Amino acid sequence: MSKTTINTLHQCKQNQHKFSVVTAYDATFAHLASSAGIDVLLVGDSLGMVLQGKDSTVPVTLEHMCYHTDAVKQGNQGALIMSDLPFMSYSTPEQAIDSAAALMQAGAEMVKLEGGAWLVETVKMLSERGIPVCSHLGLTPQYVHKLGGYKVQGRDDAAAKQMLSDARAMEQAGADLILLECVPSTLAKQLTESVNIPVIGIGAGSDTDGQVLVCYDMLGMNPGHIPKFVKNYMVEGRTIAQAFEAYDQEVKAGGFPAAEHGFKA
């Protein structure tokens, strides 16, 4: 099985080929997902909610993230491993470098951080030191208390313009990917076309270069509220491996997400 790299994802964007991403937190799910053809495994700080039962990602620590990154590394079969920098682990560029180094040494091949233009210097310093970066824009879960809940972002003109500006700033600073969460589909399309780096969407419509879902959501294992952008692939007697395969194939064929999974401005 060929290894997915940053170059692979950039070639996908250039050739207009979609790529698939799911979260993974342990060796077993990492093995099943990557063996099914999933291109990127995101070790998300969403583990605070789906594994630890917390009400947000804020309590997740760097130690937690390194532990789960190492576990995912053990099961991975060729996907690119991207790991979240957790809450307040990158409040200064110097702290970000130390935190990112710990994740990379645990097995990450890219780190993801939440925020816009204020992170330009941090992203630049990480990139200069050989640490690939994904910039997370839109609904940023670590900001849930500041945002007042989990709400669609970028619906008004000022917020949309700021997000487009942030995306360009992140690219210029050296970010390798952008992840857009819960933004209007029209804005996601505009943003994806305005940058040269790949854009991953979740609740961002069908025009981004890649799609990501939390593995427990797409496997029908979420006991609480099911977000609008989620599709359950554990149907028709499928195994978990077959569910990952179905998701991967639908993303790459353009079948997921459909219009009903997106948001309007």
C-alpha positions as CSV (number, residue, x, y, z in Angstrom):
1,M,0.0,0.0,0.0
2,S,1.4,3.4,-1.1
3,K,2.1,6.0,1.6
4,T,0.0,9.2,1.6
5,T,2.2,12.3,1.9
6,I,1.6,16.1,1.8
7,N,2.7,15.9,-1.9
8,T,-0.1,13.3,-2.5
9,L,-2.7,15.7,-1.2
10,H,-1.4,18.6,-3.2
11,Q,-1.5,16.4,-6.3
12,C,-5.1,15.6,-5.5
13,K,-6.0,19.3,-5.5
14,Q,-4.1,20.0,-8.7
15,N,-5.8,17.0,-10.4
16,Q,-9.2,17.7,-8.8
17,H,-9.3,14.4,-7.1
18,K,-11.1,14.2,-3.8
19,F,-9.4,12.6,-0.7
20,S,-10.8,11.1,2.5
21,V,-10.1,11.8,6.1
22,V,-11.5,10.3,9.3
23,T,-10.6,10.6,13.0
24,A,-8.8,7.8,14.7
25,Y,-7.7,7.4,18.3
26,D,-6.3,3.8,18.6
27,A,-4.4,1.2,16.6
28,T,-7.4,-0.9,15.7
29,F,-9.5,1.8,14.1
30,A,-6.3,3.2,12.5
31,H,-5.6,-0.1,10.9
32,L,-9.2,-0.6,9.7
33,A,-9.5,2.9,8.2
34,S,-6.1,3.1,6.5
35,S,-6.5,-0.4,5.1
36,A,-9.8,0.6,3.6
37,G,-8.2,3.4,1.6
38,I,-8.7,6.4,3.9
39,D,-6.0,8.9,3.0
40,V,-5.6,10.9,6.2
41,L,-6.1,9.8,9.9
42,L,-6.8,12.8,12.1
43,V,-6.0,12.2,15.8
44,G,-8.5,14.7,16.9
45,D,-8.8,16.4,20.3
46,S,-12.5,15.3,19.7
47,L,-11.3,12.3,21.8
48,G,-12.2,14.4,24.8
49,M,-15.8,14.1,23.9
50,V,-16.1,10.8,22.1
51,L,-13.7,8.8,24.3
52,Q,-13.5,10.7,27.6
53,G,-17.2,11.9,27.7
54,K,-16.3,15.5,28.3
55,D,-18.6,18.3,27.0
56,S,-15.9,20.0,24.9
57,T,-12.3,19.5,23.7
58,V,-10.9,22.0,26.2
59,P,-9.9,19.4,28.9
60,V,-7.7,17.4,26.5
61,T,-4.0,17.7,27.3
62,L,-0.9,17.3,25.2
63,E,-0.1,14.1,27.1
64,H,-3.5,12.7,25.9
65,M,-2.7,13.6,22.3
66,C,0.7,12.1,22.3
67,Y,-0.6,8.8,23.8
68,H,-3.3,8.5,21.2
69,T,-1.0,9.6,18.3
70,D,1.4,6.8,19.3
71,A,-1.4,4.3,19.3
72,V,-2.7,5.4,15.9
73,K,0.9,5.2,14.5
74,Q,1.1,1.5,15.5
75,G,-2.0,0.6,13.5
76,N,-1.6,2.8,10.5
77,Q,-1.2,1.2,7.1
78,G,0.0,4.1,4.9
79,A,-2.3,7.1,5.7
80,L,-1.0,10.5,6.6
81,I,-1.3,11.0,10.4
82,M,-2.4,14.5,11.5
83,S,-2.7,15.3,15.2
84,D,-4.4,18.2,17.0
85,L,-2.5,20.6,19.1
86,P,-4.8,20.8,22.1
87,F,-6.2,23.8,24.0
88,M,-3.5,26.3,25.2
89,S,-0.6,24.1,23.9
90,Y,0.3,26.8,21.3
91,S,-0.4,30.1,23.0
92,T,3.1,31.3,22.0
93,P,5.2,30.3,19.0
94,E,7.8,28.8,21.3
95,Q,5.2,26.7,23.2
96,A,3.8,25.6,19.8
97,I,7.2,24.4,18.7
98,D,7.7,22.3,21.9
99,S,4.1,20.9,21.7
100,A,4.4,20.1,18.0
101,A,7.8,18.4,18.5
102,A,6.2,16.1,21.1
103,L,3.4,15.1,18.7
104,M,5.8,14.6,15.8
105,Q,8.0,12.4,18.0
106,A,4.9,10.4,19.0
107,G,4.1,9.6,15.4
108,A,2.3,12.6,13.9
109,E,3.3,13.8,10.4
110,M,1.4,17.0,10.6
111,V,-0.1,19.1,13.4
112,K,-3.4,21.0,13.3
113,L,-4.1,24.2,15.2
114,E,-7.2,26.4,15.5
115,G,-7.2,30.1,14.7
116,G,-6.6,32.7,12.0
117,A,-4.2,35.5,11.3
118,W,-3.0,35.8,14.9
119,L,-1.2,32.4,14.3
120,V,0.9,33.7,11.3
121,E,4.1,33.8,13.2
122,T,3.5,30.5,14.8
123,V,2.7,28.8,11.5
124,K,5.8,30.4,9.9
125,M,8.1,29.2,12.7
126,L,6.7,25.6,12.7
127,S,7.0,25.4,8.9
128,E,10.6,26.7,8.9
129,R,11.4,23.9,11.4
130,G,10.1,21.1,9.2
131,I,6.7,20.7,11.0
132,P,3.8,20.5,8.5
133,V,0.7,22.5,9.6
134,C,-3.0,22.3,9.0
135,S,-4.9,25.5,9.8
136,H,-8.4,24.9,11.3
137,L,-10.9,27.7,10.4
138,G,-14.6,28.2,10.8
139,L,-16.1,26.5,13.8
140,T,-13.1,26.0,16.1
141,P,-14.2,23.8,19.0
142,Q,-11.5,25.0,21.3
143,Y,-13.2,28.4,21.1
144,V,-16.6,27.0,22.0
145,H,-17.0,29.2,25.1
146,K,-15.9,32.3,23.2
147,L,-18.2,31.5,20.3
148,G,-21.1,30.8,22.6
149,G,-21.7,27.2,21.4
150,Y,-21.3,25.1,18.3
151,K,-22.6,27.4,15.6
152,V,-22.2,27.8,11.8
153,Q,-19.5,30.4,11.1
154,G,-19.0,32.9,8.3
155,R,-22.6,33.6,7.5
156,D,-22.3,37.4,7.4
157,D,-20.2,39.3,4.9
158,A,-17.6,40.6,7.5
159,A,-17.0,37.1,8.9
160,A,-16.7,35.5,5.5
161,K,-14.2,38.2,4.3
162,Q,-12.2,37.6,7.5
163,M,-12.1,33.8,7.0
164,L,-10.9,34.3,3.4
165,S,-8.2,36.7,4.6
166,D,-7.2,34.2,7.3
167,A,-6.9,31.4,4.8
168,R,-4.7,33.4,2.5
169,A,-2.6,34.5,5.5
170,M,-2.2,30.9,6.7
171,E,-1.1,29.8,3.2
172,Q,1.4,32.6,2.9
173,A,2.8,31.7,6.4
174,G,3.5,28.2,5.2
175,A,0.5,26.1,6.2
176,D,0.2,22.9,4.1
177,L,-3.6,22.3,4.6
178,I,-6.7,24.1,5.7
179,L,-9.6,22.5,7.5
180,L,-13.0,24.2,7.3
181,E,-15.7,23.3,9.9
182,C,-19.4,24.3,9.7
183,V,-19.3,27.1,7.2
184,P,-21.8,27.9,4.4
185,S,-21.1,25.7,1.3
186,T,-20.8,28.8,-1.0
187,L,-18.1,30.3,1.3
188,A,-16.2,27.0,1.4
189,K,-16.2,26.8,-2.4
190,Q,-14.9,30.3,-2.7
191,L,-12.2,29.7,-0.1
192,T,-11.1,26.4,-1.7
193,E,-10.7,28.1,-5.0
194,S,-8.8,31.1,-3.5
195,V,-5.9,29.1,-2.1
196,N,-3.4,26.8,-3.7
197,I,-3.2,24.4,-0.7
198,P,-5.7,21.5,-0.1
199,V,-8.9,22.3,1.9
200,I,-10.6,19.7,4.0
201,G,-14.3,20.2,4.9
202,I,-16.6,19.0,7.6
203,G,-20.1,20.6,7.3
204,A,-18.6,22.8,4.5
205,G,-20.3,21.4,1.4
206,S,-19.0,19.3,-1.4
207,D,-16.6,21.7,-3.1
208,T,-13.6,21.3,-0.7
209,D,-10.7,19.1,-1.8
210,G,-11.2,16.5,1.0
211,Q,-13.8,15.5,3.6
212,V,-13.5,14.5,7.2
213,L,-15.9,12.9,9.7
214,V,-15.4,11.7,13.2
215,C,-15.2,7.9,13.0
216,Y,-17.8,7.3,15.7
217,D,-20.3,9.5,13.9
218,M,-19.9,7.8,10.5
219,L,-20.2,4.4,12.2
220,G,-23.4,5.3,13.9
221,M,-21.9,5.2,17.3
222,N,-22.8,8.7,18.5
223,P,-25.4,8.3,21.3
224,G,-26.2,12.0,21.4
225,H,-27.1,14.7,18.9
226,I,-26.3,13.8,15.3
227,P,-24.9,16.8,13.4
228,K,-26.5,17.7,10.1
229,F,-23.3,17.0,8.2
230,V,-23.0,13.4,9.3
231,K,-23.9,10.3,7.3
232,N,-24.1,6.9,8.9
233,Y,-22.2,4.3,6.9
234,M,-22.9,1.3,9.2
235,V,-26.0,0.2,7.2
236,E,-27.1,-2.9,5.2
237,G,-25.1,-5.3,7.4
238,R,-21.7,-3.7,6.6
239,T,-18.7,-4.4,8.7
240,I,-16.7,-1.5,10.1
241,A,-14.1,-2.1,7.4
242,Q,-16.8,-2.0,4.7
243,A,-18.2,1.2,6.2
244,F,-14.8,2.9,5.9
245,E,-14.6,1.7,2.3
246,A,-18.0,3.0,1.4
247,Y,-17.2,6.4,2.9
248,D,-13.9,6.6,1.1
249,Q,-15.5,5.6,-2.2
250,E,-18.4,8.1,-1.8
251,V,-16.0,11.0,-1.0
252,K,-13.8,10.3,-3.9
253,A,-16.7,9.8,-6.3
254,G,-18.3,13.1,-5.1
255,G,-21.4,11.3,-3.6
256,F,-20.7,12.6,-0.1
257,P,-21.5,15.2,1.1
258,A,-24.8,15.7,-0.6
259,A,-26.7,19.1,-0.5
260,E,-28.6,18.1,2.7
261,H,-25.3,17.8,4.6
262,G,-24.3,21.4,4.0
263,F,-25.3,24.8,5.3
264,K,-26.6,27.9,3.6
265,A,-25.3,31.5,4.2
